[in-house]
């Protein structure tokens, strides 16, 4: 009985650890794939498209949720 509990606890610990590692690696991949924008390019973009504050809430879509890891 005790061995079964220990095995289940070990399996749960391994699952949680794997989830953490996968979440970290996924975020690292997102950072790698995200293009770098220097200050000059950012200024050009804001001049052409305005800043987020210039848009109403229904005109902007929060795209950060696609990187969140759900269990």
C-alpha positions in Angstrom: 0.0 0.0 0.0 2.8 2.4 0.9 4.7 1.6 -2.3 1.6 2.4 -4.3 1.2 5.8 -2.7 4.9 6.6 -3.2 4.7 5.6 -6.9 1.6 7.8 -7.4 3.3 10.7 -5.6 6.4 10.2 -7.8 4.3 10.1 -11.0 2.5 13.3 -9.9 5.8 15.0 -9.2 7.2 14.0 -12.6 4.1 15.3 -14.3 4.3 18.6 -12.5 8.0 18.9 -13.3 7.5 18.2 -17.0 4.7 20.8 -17.2 7.0 23.4 -15.7 9.9 22.5 -18.0 7.6 22.5 -21.1 6.1 25.9 -20.0 9.6 27.4 -19.7 10.8 26.0 -23.0 7.6 27.3 -24.7 8.2 30.8 -23.4 11.8 30.6 -24.4 10.8 29.6 -28.0 8.3 32.5 -28.1 11.0 34.9 -27.1 13.4 33.6 -29.7 10.7 33.9 -32.5 9.7 37.4 -31.5 11.5 39.9 -33.7 13.6 42.6 -32.0 12.4 46.2 -32.6 14.8 49.0 -31.8 13.7 52.4 -30.6 13.9 54.0 -34.1 11.7 51.2 -35.5 9.3 51.5 -32.6 8.9 55.2 -33.2 8.2 54.7 -36.9 5.5 52.1 -36.0 3.9 54.4 -33.5 4.0 57.3 -36.0 2.3 55.2 -38.6 -0.2 53.3 -36.5 -0.4 55.3 -33.3 0.0 53.7 -29.8 -2.2 51.3 -28.1 -3.7 54.1 -26.0 -5.1 55.6 -29.3 -7.3 52.6 -29.9 -10.6 51.8 -28.1 -10.8 48.5 -26.3 -12.9 46.8 -29.0 -10.3 47.8 -31.7 -7.4 46.1 -30.0 -7.0 42.4 -29.3 -4.8 41.1 -26.5 -2.6 38.5 -28.3 -0.6 37.5 -25.2 -3.1 34.8 -24.2 -1.9 32.4 -27.0 1.4 31.9 -25.2 -0.2 30.9 -21.9 0.1 27.3 -21.0 -3.1 25.6 -19.9 -3.2 22.4 -18.0 
